[in-house]
Amino acid sequence: MSHNLALLPPDKKQEIELDKQAAYSVWQVKNALAERSTLAQQAKDISDENERAHFVDCVDKYSKIMGL
């Protein structure tokens, strides 16, 4: 079964993008390439409330996974 991400609706693509951004940001903090405060600033910069909540949930998820 193949999944073509290009065929997803824009809101689902945005969720995937926010998930990737969260993972990368947590990785940067974990590896001392960014300050923990950048996570909160990134969330604050997201204007859409649902997208912000999704980003924060992803940050929490990756923080646990990476032991941050």
PyMOL commands that set and color helices and strands:
alter all, ss='L'
color gray80, all
select helices_A, chain A and resi 5-7+10-30+37-44+49-65
alter helices_A, ss='H'
color red, helices_A
deselect
rebuild
show_as cartoon
